[in-house]
Amino acid sequence: MFDLPAKEDIFCHGIPTTPDDITECVLRAMGRTENPRLRQILEALVRHLHAFGREVKLNEEEFMMAINAVTALGHLTKDRHNETMVMSDALGFSTLVMILNQNREPEQMSPALLGPFYSRKDPEYPNGSNINRAEPKPTDIPLFVSGTVQSRDGTPLANALVEVWHASPEGLYENQDPNQPYLNLRGKFRTDADGHFNFRTIRPASYPIPTHGIVGDMLAAQNRHPFRAAHLHFTVSAPDHQTLVTQIFPADDLFIESDCVFGVTSADLAVDFPIHNDGNAPADDVKGQYSTLSLTIDLSPGESRLPQSPID
């Protein structure tokens, strides 16, 4: 049993008789929401969702398909895979939210999507370490990354946290691939007194996003390819500075202008990953081809806050 509310606590919202009436009734029913930001968001959600239903004249079969699709997003979301985030990415909504919330000057490195595979559990390594834990393959191209983290005024930021993760050349993150070592191609680094960091990995490749679920069905229905441009993910943070979440892409990648999650948000994120074969690799064990990447990361003063991880 439950207690009925007192009559004076019942807020009358009316009896709907038309499509427009139901929207107004719902808005009135939510009118007592005390948190003003929550009220703003929920009221806008109702107005736009109801307007969508009226615009397309959604029938009951289509409505049930939509309900089943939302249910499938939940069922397909596991400890190490977030199908809901993948759907948000494929609809461009994640990129929209990121752009709306960016606070960067035009000359600063642009932000980009966090993506569905960020994890706070990645190991921390000394500078110069190799984050590729897998047995090297003949087709792998070693990649040597170096960079500087600085404040807006050019002051080097010591002990800044640089988190990096990326897919294998086969296009899989370690949480998707049982053949990769645990936490492969993932790592955290701290900048030195001069704001420098460096590490070794392998050159990334383009890859398809997971298509085994509802997102794959949607892309197929839209005749869209599922490929992401090759990239490295970075999250860079320092005390009293705004955290930068971004991705760096090889400028020559085939999918730079057709990334399936609209992740290439600015031309400054597409940079050269030159390939060398001069015998001067930064590691003695590299005798043939290798690639390099050099970055300057400029953080704005503000609140330092790490993003939440979409996976465990």
C-alpha positions in Angstrom: 0.0 0.0 0.0 1.0 3.6 -0.4 -0.1 6.9 1.0 -2.2 9.1 -1.1 -1.1 12.8 -1.3 -3.2 15.4 0.5 -5.7 17.2 -1.8 -3.8 20.5 -1.4 -0.6 18.7 -2.8 -2.3 17.6 -6.0 -1.4 19.8 -8.9 -4.1 19.9 -11.5 -2.8 19.6 -15.0 -6.1 19.0 -16.9 -7.5 16.4 -19.2 -5.9 16.2 -22.7 -8.1 15.9 -25.7 -5.8 16.9 -28.6 -2.2 16.3 -29.5 -1.4 19.9 -28.4 -3.2 19.4 -25.2 -1.1 16.5 -24.1 2.1 18.5 -24.4 0.7 21.3 -22.3 -0.7 18.9 -19.7 2.7 17.3 -19.3 4.4 20.6 -19.0 2.0 21.7 -16.3 2.5 18.4 -14.5 6.2 19.0 -14.3 5.8 22.6 -13.3 6.6 22.0 -9.6 10.2 20.7 -10.4 12.2 22.7 -7.8 15.6 22.5 -9.5 15.5 25.3 -12.2 18.1 23.7 -14.5 16.4 20.3 -14.2 13.0 21.9 -15.0 14.5 23.7 -18.0 16.0 20.5 -19.4 12.9 18.3 -18.9 10.5 20.9 -20.3 12.6 21.4 -23.4 12.8 17.6 -23.7 9.0 17.2 -23.6 8.4 20.1 -26.1 11.0 18.7 -28.6 10.0 15.1 -28.2 6.3 15.8 -28.7 7.1 18.1 -31.6 9.0 15.2 -33.2 6.2 12.8 -32.8 3.7 15.3 -34.4 6.1 16.2 -37.2 6.6 12.7 -38.4 3.1 11.5 -37.3 4.7 8.5 -35.6 2.6 5.4 -35.8 2.3 2.8 -33.1 4.5 0.2 -34.9 7.2 2.8 -35.3 6.8 3.8 -31.7 7.3 0.2 -30.5 10.4 -0.1 -32.8 11.8 3.0 -31.1 11.1 1.6 -27.6 12.7 -1.7 -28.5 15.8 0.2 -29.9 16.2 2.1 -26.7 15.8 -1.1 -24.7 18.4 -2.8 -26.9 20.9 0.0 -26.2 20.6 -0.9 -22.5 20.9 -4.6 -23.0 24.0 -4.2 -25.3 25.8 -1.9 -22.8 28.2 -4.1 -20.8 31.1 -3.4 -18.4 33.5 -2.8 -21.3 31.2 -1.6 -24.1 28.7 1.3 -23.9 26.3 1.0 -26.9 24.4 4.1 -25.7 27.5 6.2 -26.0 28.3 4.7 -29.5 24.7 5.6 -30.6 25.2 9.2 -29.3 28.5 9.4 -31.2 27.0 8.0 -34.5 24.1 10.5 -34.2 26.6 13.4 -33.9 25.1 14.3 -30.5 28.3 13.7 -28.5 30.2 16.0 -30.9 27.4 18.6 -30.6 27.6 18.6 -26.8 31.4 18.8 -26.9 31.4 21.8 -29.2 28.8 23.6 -27.1 30.9 23.2 -24.0 34.4 23.9 -25.5 36.1 27.0 -24.1 39.2 27.3 -26.2 40.8 30.2 -28.1 41.1 29.7 -31.9 44.9 29.3 -31.7 44.6 26.5 -29.1 44.4 22.8 -29.9 40.7 21.9 -30.4 38.9 19.5 -28.2 37.3 16.3 -29.6 35.2 13.4 -28.5 36.0 11.4 -25.4 34.8 8.3 -27.1 33.2 5.1 -25.5 36.5 3.5 -24.4 38.1 6.0 -22.0 39.1 4.3 -18.7 40.5 5.7 -15.5 42.3 2.4 -14.9 45.0 2.8 -17.4 48.6 2.3 -16.0 50.9 5.1 -15.4 54.4 4.8 -17.0 57.7 6.7 -16.8 58.3 9.0 -19.8 59.8 7.2 -22.8 57.9 4.0 -22.1 56.3 1.8 -24.7 52.5 1.4 -24.2 52.4 -1.4 -26.8 52.3 -4.6 -24.7 51.6 -6.9 -27.6 54.2 -8.9 -29.5 55.3 -6.6 -32.4 54.1 -7.6 -35.9 56.1 -7.1 -39.1 53.4 -4.6 -40.3 53.5 -2.4 -37.2 55.1 1.0 -37.6 56.6 2.2 -34.3 55.4 5.7 -33.4 57.4 8.0 -31.1 55.3 10.8 -29.6 56.7 13.8 -27.8 55.0 16.9 -26.5 54.9 19.9 -24.2 52.1 20.9 -21.9 52.0 24.6 -21.1 49.7 27.2 -19.6 47.9 29.8 -21.7 50.8 32.3 -21.1 53.4 29.7 -22.3 54.6 28.7 -18.9 55.5 24.9 -18.9 53.2 22.8 -16.7 55.2 20.3 -14.6 53.5 17.1 -13.4 50.6 17.5 -15.8 48.7 14.3 -16.4 48.7 13.0 -20.0 46.4 10.1 -20.7 46.5 8.4 -24.0 44.7 5.4 -25.6 44.1 4.1 -29.1 43.1 1.1 -31.2 45.4 -1.5 -32.6 46.3 -1.5 -36.3 43.6 -4.1 -36.6 41.1 -1.5 -35.5 40.3 -2.9 -32.0 40.7 -1.4 -28.5 42.1 -3.9 -26.0 38.7 -4.2 -24.3 37.2 -5.4 -27.6 40.0 -7.9 -28.4 40.7 -11.0 -26.3 44.0 -11.4 -28.2 45.5 -8.2 -26.9 47.2 -8.0 -23.5 45.2 -6.3 -20.7 45.3 -2.5 -21.0 47.4 -2.6 -24.2 47.9 0.7 -26.0 46.8 2.6 -23.0 48.9 4.7 -20.6 49.3 7.8 -18.4 52.4 10.0 -18.3 53.5 12.9 -16.1 55.2 15.9 -17.6 58.7 16.7 -16.3 59.9 20.1 -14.9 59.9 21.6 -18.4 56.4 20.4 -19.2 57.7 17.6 -21.6 56.3 14.1 -22.1 57.2 11.4 -24.5 56.2 7.8 -25.1 56.4 5.0 -27.7 53.5 3.2 -29.3 52.5 2.0 -32.8 51.0 4.0 -35.6 47.2 3.8 -35.4 44.9 2.8 -38.3 41.3 3.5 -39.4 38.8 1.1 -37.9 35.1 0.4 -37.9 33.0 1.2 -34.8 31.1 -1.7 -33.2 28.3 -2.8 -35.6 27.0 -5.8 -33.8 24.1 -4.0 -32.3 21.5 -1.3 -32.9 24.0 1.2 -34.0 25.2 -1.1 -36.8 21.6 -1.6 -37.9 21.1 2.1 -38.1 24.3 2.7 -40.1 23.3 -0.1 -42.6 19.8 1.4 -43.0 21.4 4.8 -43.8 24.0 3.4 -46.2 26.7 4.9 -44.0 30.2 3.3 -43.6 31.2 2.5 -40.0 34.8 3.8 -40.2 36.6 6.2 -37.9 39.7 8.0 -39.1 42.8 6.7 -37.4 43.6 8.7 -34.2 45.1 8.9 -30.8 43.0 9.9 -27.8 44.4 12.3 -25.3 43.1 13.7 -22.0 45.4 16.3 -20.6 44.9 17.8 -17.1 46.8 20.0 -14.7 45.9 21.7 -11.4 44.0 25.0 -11.8 43.7 24.4 -15.6 40.8 23.3 -17.7 41.1 19.7 -18.9 41.5 19.1 -22.6 39.9 16.0 -24.2 40.9 15.6 -27.8 42.0 13.3 -30.6 44.9 13.6 -33.0 44.5 12.3 -36.6 47.0 11.6 -39.4 46.2 14.2 -42.0 46.5 11.7 -44.8 43.8 9.3 -43.5 41.1 8.3 -45.9 38.2 9.1 -43.5 39.2 12.5 -42.3 36.2 14.1 -44.0 33.8 11.2 -43.4 34.5 10.0 -39.9 31.4 8.1 -38.9 31.0 9.8 -35.6 31.9 13.3 -36.8 34.9 13.2 -34.6 37.3 15.4 -36.7 36.0 18.7 -35.3 38.8 20.9 -36.6 41.5 21.0 -39.2 44.1 21.6 -36.6 43.6 18.0 -35.3 44.6 16.5 -38.6 48.4 16.6 -38.4 51.5 15.0 -40.1 52.6 11.6 -38.8 55.7 11.5 -40.9 57.2 8.1 -41.7 61.0 7.8 -41.6 63.4 5.2 -42.8 66.7 6.8 -42.0 68.2 4.6 -39.3 67.8 7.3 -36.7 64.9 6.0 -34.7 64.8 7.0 -31.0 65.0 3.3 -30.0 67.9 1.0 -30.9 65.7 -1.9 -31.6 63.9 -0.1 -34.5 65.9 -0.6 -37.7 63.3 0.1 -40.4 60.4 2.4 -40.8 59.2 4.5 -37.9 56.8 7.5 -37.4 56.9 10.5 -35.2 54.4 13.0 -33.7 55.2 16.2 -31.9 52.6 18.2 -30.0 52.2 21.4 -28.0 49.2 21.4 -25.7 48.1 24.7 -24.4 45.7 24.6 -21.3 43.5 27.4 -20.2 43.3 28.4 -16.5 40.2 27.0 -14.8 38.8 24.0 -13.0 40.7 20.7 -13.4 38.2 17.9 -13.7 38.7 14.4 -15.3 35.8 13.0 -17.3 33.8 10.0 -16.2 34.7 6.7 -17.8 32.0 5.2 -20.0 33.4 1.7 -19.3 34.7 0.0 -16.1 
